[in-house]
């Protein structure tokens, strides 16, 4: 059974909405409070103030989210290949955790998202859920890691990093798959560290 490692310092609560990325698709908004966490390897990390990881003893990996402005998105095949590269890198880092395919009361959902707003406008950023707008501001490329209760979808922890910048295809260039693989491997390691920082015992060792 995993237990929380209390490694974060409590700061004034930040009220955020645990909703979808595109606000136009939201029907219900649930307000949560988060505290900033000590995580030196990423740009920013937050834990839900009442997060308790003690009941989780297995993981389920959700499909990766990829977000681009409509007018600068790579082709759908390139996006699918990117998802596959990241999924393989992540599952490789999580191979000593118990990975399951179904939701459950002791299952922690993990999800990675890539938000490439290097060519975005303020209008593109405005459709993101409110707590992500400062992270994914125009000009930024952000890798987002989230840990969620698999049954309720409630976000328990999130972290963001922007140190790697893979080169995706546009109207004049092809995707640099070497840079995508390098970014995937780097972020997979960061995700594993972030996960280990929040879970302890059992197969997290």
Rosetta silent file (secondary structure, phi, psi, omega in degrees, C-alpha in Angstrom):
SEQUENCE: XXXXXXXXXXXXXXXXXXXXXXXXXXXXXXXXXXXXXXXXXXXXXXXXXXXXXXXXXXXXXXXXXXXXXXXXXXXXXXXXXXXXXXXXXXXXXXXXXXXXXXXXXXXXXXXXXXXXXXXXXXXXXXXXXXXXXXXXXXXXXXXXXXXXXXXXXXXXXXXXXXXXXXXXXXXXXXXXXXXXXXXXXXXXXXXXXXXXXXXXXXXXX
SCORE:     score description
SCORE:     0.000 S_00000001
   1 L     0.000  132.467 -179.102    0.000    0.000    0.000 S_00000001
   2 L   -85.502  149.033  176.009    1.363    3.407   -0.970 S_00000001
   3 L  -131.080  152.749 -179.116    1.443    6.330    1.432 S_00000001
   4 L   -70.041  136.004  168.153    2.000   10.029    0.838 S_00000001
   5 L   -90.717  119.142 -176.624    5.471   11.381    1.431 S_00000001
   6 L   -81.613   78.899 -176.319    4.923   14.751    3.058 S_00000001
   7 L  -108.940    4.037 -177.254    7.605   16.587    1.090 S_00000001
   8 L  -102.939  148.857  177.343    5.645   19.702    0.126 S_00000001
   9 L   -95.669  134.698 -175.561    5.526   23.005    1.957 S_00000001
  10 L   -76.631  124.794  176.998    2.081   24.394    2.619 S_00000001
  11 L  -117.287  170.515  175.910    1.393   27.725    0.927 S_00000001
  12 L   -53.049  134.960 -174.227   -1.808   29.781    0.782 S_00000001
  13 L   -61.043  139.734  177.318   -4.402   27.641   -0.963 S_00000001
  14 E  -108.240  114.450 -179.299   -4.857   28.253   -4.661 S_00000001
  15 E   -77.549  124.704 -179.803   -8.450   27.756   -5.748 S_00000001
  16 E  -134.118  164.730  179.658   -8.576   25.962   -9.080 S_00000001
  17 E  -108.166  124.041  177.423  -11.205   24.234  -11.159 S_00000001
  18 L   -88.504   80.640 -176.130  -10.857   20.546  -11.896 S_00000001
  19 L  -129.223 -167.210 -177.243  -12.559   20.726  -15.263 S_00000001
  20 L   -83.761  167.568 -179.748  -11.734   19.986  -18.892 S_00000001
  21 L   -62.467  -49.058 -177.722   -9.053   21.723  -20.980 S_00000001
  22 L   -92.478  116.343 -174.354  -11.531   23.455  -23.274 S_00000001
  23 H   -63.956  -26.951 -179.419  -13.985   25.450  -21.212 S_00000001
  24 H   -64.302  -23.193 -177.889  -16.586   25.305  -23.968 S_00000001
  25 H   -91.901    0.346 -174.833  -16.881   21.550  -23.407 S_00000001
  26 L   -87.242  139.957  173.032  -17.436   21.824  -19.647 S_00000001
  27 L  -117.863  -26.195 -179.651  -20.785   21.314  -18.006 S_00000001
  28 L  -131.312  134.265  178.716  -19.713   20.915  -14.365 S_00000001
  29 L  -119.796  124.638  178.475  -16.932   22.751  -12.517 S_00000001
  30 L  -111.126  124.197 -177.906  -15.583   21.441   -9.217 S_00000001
  31 E   -86.929  132.238  176.293  -13.426   23.777   -7.144 S_00000001
  32 E  -126.564  161.304  173.628  -10.357   22.362   -5.433 S_00000001
  33 E  -113.529  136.494 -179.153   -7.554   23.867   -3.373 S_00000001
  34 E  -123.528  156.231  173.671   -3.922   23.100   -4.153 S_00000001
  35 E  -123.221  144.905  177.157   -0.633   23.809   -2.438 S_00000001
  36 E   -68.197  139.991 -177.287    2.716   24.291   -4.119 S_00000001
  37 L  -114.948  148.514  174.289    5.013   21.303   -3.667 S_00000001
  38 L   -73.093  112.249  178.998    8.796   21.073   -3.475 S_00000001
  39 L  -150.036   84.537 -170.457    9.785   19.421   -6.750 S_00000001
  40 L   -65.174  -15.911 -175.381   13.136   20.799   -7.972 S_00000001
  41 L   -88.446   -5.922 -179.839   13.159   18.839  -11.225 S_00000001
  42 L  -127.137  165.318 -177.875   10.080   20.481  -12.740 S_00000001
  43 L   -64.843  -42.889 -177.952    8.907   24.034  -13.384 S_00000001
  44 E  -156.407  146.504  177.993    5.961   23.810  -10.979 S_00000001
  45 E  -143.904  142.537 -178.907    4.185   21.174   -8.898 S_00000001
  46 E  -138.583  143.727  173.769    0.959   21.237   -6.889 S_00000001
  47 E  -118.058  141.395  170.565   -0.828   18.838   -4.543 S_00000001
  48 E   -60.329  137.622 -173.976   -4.490   18.938   -3.600 S_00000001
  49 L   -62.053  -25.492  179.140   -4.590   20.156    0.003 S_00000001
  50 L  -110.753   21.429 -179.339   -6.541   17.060    1.063 S_00000001
  51 L   -63.652  135.202  176.745   -4.765   14.562   -1.204 S_00000001
  52 L  -137.720  108.931 -176.976   -4.303   11.135    0.372 S_00000001
  53 L   -90.719    4.449 -172.616   -2.467    8.541   -1.697 S_00000001
  54 L   -62.763  -27.009 -175.080   -2.607    5.871    1.008 S_00000001
  55 L   -86.721   -7.927 -173.272   -5.396    3.832   -0.554 S_00000001
  56 L   -90.760  130.924  179.098   -3.797    3.433   -3.984 S_00000001
  57 L  -131.230    9.693  178.226   -1.898    0.261   -4.820 S_00000001
  58 E  -156.926  165.596 -177.113   -2.069    0.214   -8.622 S_00000001
  59 E  -124.466  152.916  165.447   -2.062    2.568  -11.621 S_00000001
  60 E  -128.306  133.592 -176.423   -4.009    3.041  -14.816 S_00000001
  61 E   -97.286  115.387  178.897   -2.440    5.054  -17.638 S_00000001
  62 L   -81.874  158.835 -179.963   -4.863    7.352  -19.447 S_00000001
  63 L   -61.758  140.310 -179.600   -4.388    8.365  -23.064 S_00000001
  64 L   -67.176  138.185  173.253   -2.026   11.273  -23.537 S_00000001
  65 E   -93.430  135.442  175.835   -3.569   14.651  -24.324 S_00000001
  66 E  -127.591  128.254 -174.844   -1.961   16.736  -27.083 S_00000001
  67 E  -130.222  124.202  176.732   -3.014   20.331  -27.647 S_00000001
  68 E  -131.769  155.852  167.510   -1.988   22.654  -30.485 S_00000001
  69 L   -60.863  145.148 -174.670   -3.541   25.794  -31.971 S_00000001
  70 H   -56.568  -35.226 -173.667   -5.763   24.718  -34.834 S_00000001
  71 H   -87.960    2.673  179.597   -3.695   26.503  -37.461 S_00000001
  72 H  -137.505   21.555 -179.456   -0.333   25.006  -36.409 S_00000001
  73 L   -79.603  141.199  172.323   -1.130   21.431  -35.399 S_00000001
  74 L   -63.499  170.003  178.269    0.902   18.555  -36.897 S_00000001
  75 L   -62.968  157.397  178.750   -0.917   15.992  -38.991 S_00000001
  76 H   -60.195  -40.664  175.550   -3.121   13.477  -37.199 S_00000001
  77 H   -60.387  -38.590  177.684   -0.712   10.611  -38.031 S_00000001
  78 H   -65.433  -39.704  178.517    2.142   12.630  -36.495 S_00000001
  79 H   -65.086  -40.090  179.415    0.067   13.296  -33.382 S_00000001
  80 H   -67.073  -39.557  177.805   -0.774    9.604  -33.070 S_00000001
  81 H   -64.555  -38.601  177.643    2.879    8.621  -33.496 S_00000001
  82 H   -61.466  -44.905  177.877    3.810   11.175  -30.822 S_00000001
  83 H   -58.449  -42.795 -177.935    1.271    9.643  -28.428 S_00000001
  84 H   -65.572  -42.084  178.574    2.704    6.192  -29.070 S_00000001
  85 H   -61.154  -45.033 -179.454    6.301    7.333  -28.459 S_00000001
  86 H   -67.799  -40.129 -178.847    5.311    8.981  -25.180 S_00000001
  87 H   -62.822  -44.008  179.437    3.197    6.028  -24.066 S_00000001
  88 H   -63.620  -40.089  178.901    6.040    3.576  -24.638 S_00000001
  89 H   -64.837  -41.136 -177.253    8.487    5.832  -22.769 S_00000001
  90 H   -70.849  -45.366  179.961    6.101    6.240  -19.849 S_00000001
  91 H   -64.341  -31.714  175.579    5.139    2.606  -19.517 S_00000001
  92 H   -62.872  -37.056  178.602    8.835    1.745  -19.616 S_00000001
  93 H   -75.749  -23.052 -175.568    9.427    3.992  -16.593 S_00000001
  94 L  -100.417   14.351 -169.325    6.410    2.558  -14.744 S_00000001
  95 L   -67.829  -13.376  175.935    7.214   -1.106  -15.309 S_00000001
  96 L  -103.120   10.024  165.945    7.674   -1.910  -11.619 S_00000001
  97 L   -94.892  157.249  174.261    4.289   -0.474  -10.688 S_00000001
  98 L   -81.455  115.055 -178.722    1.181   -2.604  -11.071 S_00000001
  99 E  -103.871  128.799  179.775   -0.550   -1.287  -14.208 S_00000001
 100 L  -124.761  164.370 -177.997   -4.214   -2.186  -14.774 S_00000001
 101 L   -97.326  -12.509 -174.566   -6.702   -1.335  -17.480 S_00000001
 102 L  -112.690  156.242  172.870   -9.769   -0.638  -15.346 S_00000001
 103 L   -73.525  160.180  178.396  -10.793    2.018  -12.851 S_00000001
 104 L  -176.299  166.849 -175.617  -11.212    1.035   -9.223 S_00000001
 105 L   -65.337  -22.164  179.636  -11.256    2.286   -5.634 S_00000001
 106 L  -114.099   19.140 -177.979   -7.522    1.619   -5.152 S_00000001
 107 E  -105.361  126.077  176.484   -6.451    2.629   -8.679 S_00000001
 108 E   -96.993  125.069  177.296   -4.601    5.888   -9.299 S_00000001
 109 E   -87.165  135.127  177.063   -4.981    7.308  -12.800 S_00000001
 110 E  -119.985  137.418 -179.391   -1.908    8.920  -14.336 S_00000001
 111 E  -142.619  138.386  174.302   -2.061   11.165  -17.379 S_00000001
 112 E  -111.426  144.633  176.748    0.451   13.133  -19.389 S_00000001
 113 E  -136.940  144.135  176.501   -0.467   16.045  -21.644 S_00000001
 114 E  -115.989  121.779  179.264    1.556   18.078  -24.115 S_00000001
 115 E  -116.261  105.032 -178.693    0.487   21.675  -24.706 S_00000001
 116 E  -100.888   96.471 -178.792    2.398   23.269  -27.583 S_00000001
 117 L  -111.896   26.980 -179.757    1.467   26.945  -27.558 S_00000001
 118 L   -64.355  -25.776  178.898    4.665   28.229  -29.143 S_00000001
 119 L  -117.000   24.069 -175.647    2.602   29.586  -32.034 S_00000001
 120 L   -89.067  159.252  173.378   -0.544   30.294  -30.052 S_00000001
 121 L  -105.232  172.583  176.674   -2.424   33.539  -29.571 S_00000001
 122 H   -63.516  -28.712  177.651   -4.114   34.808  -26.427 S_00000001
 123 H   -66.718  -42.207  177.481   -7.390   33.619  -27.950 S_00000001
 124 H   -59.868  -43.877 -178.098   -6.019   30.053  -28.195 S_00000001
 125 H   -67.748  -27.149 -174.854   -4.935   30.164  -24.552 S_00000001
 126 H   -67.955  -18.723 -179.165   -8.298   31.506  -23.415 S_00000001
 127 L   -83.986   -7.863  177.764  -10.053   28.194  -24.142 S_00000001
 128 L   -73.682  155.364  173.395   -7.928   26.340  -21.581 S_00000001
 129 L   -61.246  149.390 -164.866   -9.250   25.677  -18.129 S_00000001
 130 H   -56.398  -39.809 -174.568   -8.375   28.602  -15.909 S_00000001
 131 H   -73.659   -7.761  179.365   -5.611   27.036  -13.821 S_00000001
 132 H  -100.656   -8.086 -173.647   -3.600   26.151  -16.924 S_00000001
 133 L   -66.024  -35.768  178.175   -3.578   29.568  -18.586 S_00000001
 134 L   -72.995  -29.376 -179.846   -0.518   30.821  -16.720 S_00000001
 135 L   -75.898  -47.763 -175.735    1.319   27.580  -17.447 S_00000001
 136 L  -103.375   55.336  178.384    0.428   27.328  -21.146 S_00000001
 137 L   -75.257  158.132  178.937    0.702   30.964  -22.095 S_00000001
 138 L   -52.187  135.290 -178.378    1.354   31.900  -25.742 S_00000001
 139 L    96.965   -8.287 -174.750    4.949   31.094  -26.680 S_00000001
 140 L  -104.934  149.018  168.020    5.239   28.194  -24.227 S_00000001
 141 E  -119.923  122.045 -172.181    5.533   24.444  -24.692 S_00000001
 142 E  -127.838  135.129  170.284    4.501   22.611  -21.537 S_00000001
 143 E  -101.758  124.099 -175.733    4.487   18.984  -20.495 S_00000001
 144 E  -112.859  131.585  176.727    1.804   18.393  -17.852 S_00000001
 145 E  -114.142  131.696  179.470    1.696   15.459  -15.435 S_00000001
 146 E  -133.920  139.088  174.290   -1.476   14.690  -13.479 S_00000001
 147 E  -113.949  127.389 -172.428   -2.363   12.103  -10.829 S_00000001
 148 E  -136.440  152.722  169.757   -6.096   11.519  -10.405 S_00000001
 149 E   -68.732  125.248 -171.697   -8.545    9.332   -8.573 S_00000001
 150 L   -68.527  -27.203 -177.747   -9.562    6.892  -11.294 S_00000001
 151 L   -84.411  -44.843 -177.019  -13.203    6.677  -10.259 S_00000001
 152 L   -91.506  -19.329 -174.991  -14.048   10.330   -9.612 S_00000001
 153 L    77.463    4.806 -177.768  -11.501   11.921  -11.953 S_00000001
 154 L   -68.494  130.223 -179.107  -10.517   14.271   -9.126 S_00000001
 155 E   -77.120  126.271  179.624   -7.021   15.712   -9.574 S_00000001
 156 E  -102.072  -29.247  179.714   -4.740   14.917   -6.625 S_00000001
 157 E  -159.085  149.659  174.719   -1.456   16.288   -7.971 S_00000001
 158 E  -147.854  150.331  176.220   -0.067   17.986  -11.065 S_00000001
 159 E  -142.610  152.944 -178.912    3.329   19.126  -12.250 S_00000001
 160 E  -132.687  144.741  178.632    4.529   21.028  -15.300 S_00000001
 161 E  -142.258  147.824 -179.045    7.865   21.173  -17.109 S_00000001
 162 L  -139.870   23.660 -174.457    9.027   23.065  -20.179 S_00000001
 163 L   -75.802  -27.599 -179.931   12.755   22.323  -20.421 S_00000001
 164 L  -103.826  147.790 -176.489   12.531   20.184  -23.581 S_00000001
 165 L  -138.349   82.657  178.310   11.165   21.447  -26.891 S_00000001
 166 L   -62.985  149.038 -178.348   10.553   18.791  -29.561 S_00000001
 167 L   -97.256  110.897  179.961   10.253   20.063  -33.136 S_00000001
 168 L   -95.786  160.772 -177.607    6.883   19.171  -34.689 S_00000001
 169 L   -69.809  151.890  170.191    5.951   19.418  -38.340 S_00000001
 170 L  -141.165 -158.845 -175.291    4.338   22.475  -39.872 S_00000001
 171 L   -68.085  -17.336 -175.776    3.718   23.688  -43.407 S_00000001
 172 L  -120.660  -12.717 -176.096    7.454   23.869  -44.175 S_00000001
 173 L  -132.305  159.964  176.182    9.206   21.298  -41.952 S_00000001
 174 L   -96.422  157.238  175.824    8.926   17.669  -40.922 S_00000001
 175 L   -63.926  133.304  175.387    8.669   16.422  -37.346 S_00000001
 176 L   -87.823   95.729 -173.511   12.075   15.773  -35.787 S_00000001
 177 H   -68.730  -26.689  175.145   11.352   12.357  -34.302 S_00000001
 178 H   -62.663  -41.795  179.371   14.709   12.227  -32.557 S_00000001
 179 H   -70.553  -32.181  176.792   13.797   15.325  -30.542 S_00000001
 180 H   -65.765  -44.636  179.611   10.350   13.881  -29.785 S_00000001
 181 H   -65.197  -39.616  177.959   11.895   10.662  -28.464 S_00000001
 182 H   -63.301  -43.523  178.746   14.440   12.591  -26.373 S_00000001
 183 H   -64.942  -41.213  179.905   11.680   14.750  -24.877 S_00000001
 184 H   -61.896  -43.428  179.929    9.516   11.692  -24.211 S_00000001
 185 H   -65.651  -42.034  178.868   12.348    9.914  -22.388 S_00000001
 186 H   -62.870  -48.086 -176.327   13.183   12.995  -20.313 S_00000001
 187 H   -70.514  -31.623  176.054    9.574   13.651  -19.359 S_00000001
 188 H   -62.616  -41.002  177.705    8.912    9.986  -18.608 S_00000001
 189 H   -65.242  -41.361  177.935   11.761   10.062  -16.075 S_00000001
 190 H   -63.425  -40.484  179.004   10.381   13.281  -14.558 S_00000001
 191 H   -61.771  -43.721  179.358    6.925   11.716  -14.342 S_00000001
 192 H   -61.692  -42.844  177.993    8.370    8.704  -12.545 S_00000001
 193 H   -62.828  -42.147  178.899   10.200   10.965  -10.077 S_00000001
 194 H   -62.891  -41.832  178.347    7.021   12.979   -9.506 S_00000001
 195 H   -64.531  -47.245 -179.529    5.061    9.785   -8.920 S_00000001
 196 H   -63.019  -32.229  179.262    7.677    8.364   -6.542 S_00000001
 197 H   -67.412  -20.038 -177.742    7.733   11.635   -4.624 S_00000001
 198 H  -106.744  -16.982  179.147    4.039   11.205   -3.865 S_00000001
 199 L  -120.330  148.029  177.521    3.866    7.448   -3.349 S_00000001
 200 L  -143.423  157.927  178.024    5.981    5.296   -1.090 S_00000001
 201 L    83.731  171.788  176.263    6.311    1.644   -0.176 S_00000001
 202 H    57.396 -133.878 -173.559    5.461   -1.481   -2.159 S_00000001
 203 H   -85.659    9.775  175.580    6.514   -1.453   -5.805 S_00000001
 204 H   -82.050   -8.164 -178.285    7.446    2.234   -5.817 S_00000001
 205 L   -72.774    0.000    0.000   10.875    1.375   -4.504 S_00000001
